[in-house]
């Protein structure tokens, strides 16, 4: 039997569809000899899973269960920002995950997006169920799809009450269907999009933004940093965060310079989870500079 679900894989409640899917996958990864086979899990779910942690093993199974529990913060993929929390991948260098701009709200579900190949994100579902349906449909579009892959996708679709199809998410002309980003904005809050549409913008209390309309003008790095520092000192961390993220999308090589003020903006907004995820980006961008 699968282990009891331990809801500590993410810094917010795990949406039930993903929790159920992990339970199904766990059960699938046991062989007839009652041994856990991680390779079996990977080969069957290689277009869906990239979890950085797994549920605890049930009592008595510790000796057969590899130490997959990881207490570190999952690293942020290349080009992404900490508001994008991955739970899967497509096997192409593209990650799948939630858009979580304000984890302190403890939302029960979140929009799902693709990211990691270029700056920003592309929304594929308004919630986890829609995102998983898109992923199963993507699985049906893979070349050289085996019969057992089709059977697995059909089983998951039935157990999760989803309806994948090869044409799902694709227009008749062969283009990706555009899904708008729809965030639940609490009373007294604002959602400001980023200037070039590459990212997901900033969701925060209205008084964390300046009253003036935000316009990212680019410019020299020292000017951007000085303006962000001024905004933080004035008590407008949301506008500062928006400017810093826009500057990052403009030129990722700026990350080392943007990082200190970026982390401060998260802390001032009460988002230590995002500040911790920001720290995971440091080694990656250090390597890119060499």
Secondary structure, DSSP 4 states (H G I P E B T S, - for coil): -PPPP-S-SSSSPPPHHHHHHHHHHHHHTB-TTS-B-HHHHHHHSTTT---S--PPPPTT-GGGS------SPPPPPTT--TTEEEEEE-SSS-EEEEE-S-GGG--S---EEEESSSSS-EEEESSHHHHHHHHHHHHHTSTT--HHHHHHHHHHHHHHT----TTTTB-TTSPBPP--------TTEEEE--SSSSS--EEEEGGGS-SSPP------HHHHHHHHHHHHHTT-HHHHHHHHHHHHHH-GGGHHHHHHHHHHHHHHTT-HHHHHHHHTHHHHHHHHT-
